[in-house]
Amino acid sequence: MTDLHHYKACGLDNVWLVNGFEVRNTTYGETVSYFDIDGLHSVIGKTIAKDTSPLSPKEFRFLRREMDLTQKSVAAIFEVAELTVGRWERGTTNIPGAAAAALRMLYLGFCDHGEIKDAVDRLAQLDKALETPEARIFAVHADNWRFDEAA
């Protein structure tokens, strides 16, 4: 049987790899390199999102981080306090089923649908910069209003 490698770098306790990694001995000790980390994290996330068992605190945090969302952003989405999201991720408060289901759906949409990914990316940017909104210029073209990107 192939030796399994316990992949801890994702923050989950139950991820083991059959292959896709290389162990090297260096003068500083043993190091491990991984093949296609983004692909690995994507399949881990999709597996978690499609699972029907309750979402663990670490899985919730994994999905949130994979979408590059802060606790503050997730709190805004679910209309709860930022501290509440932290409690969900530490396991001190149970994650409501509706929040778990919504995060799973959001993650799957993030992975498979460009428009949802764009929306989530915009959400991720909300708390990263507080600046004056950029001017949006609109114009009539062929009797229809449109956003004028050329302006």
Number of C-alpha atoms within 10 A of each C-alpha: 4 7 9 11 16 13 16 11 8 17 12 17 12 9 14 13 14 11 12 12 15 11 11 10 9 8 5 6 7 9 10 11 11 14 11 11 12 11 10 14 15 17 12 17 23 17 12 21 23 13 11 9 8 13 21 18 21 17 22 22 21 20 23 22 13 16 18 15 21 20 21 18 21 20 17 15 13 14 9 12 14 16 12 18 24 17 15 18 21 15 13 11 13 14 20 12 11 10 15 18 17 15 20 23 15 18 25 21 15 19 17 11 11 11 11 16 18 12 12 20 15 12 19 19 15 16 13 10 7 8 7 6 6 6 7 9 11 13 13 10 10 7 7 7 10 12 12 12 9 6 9
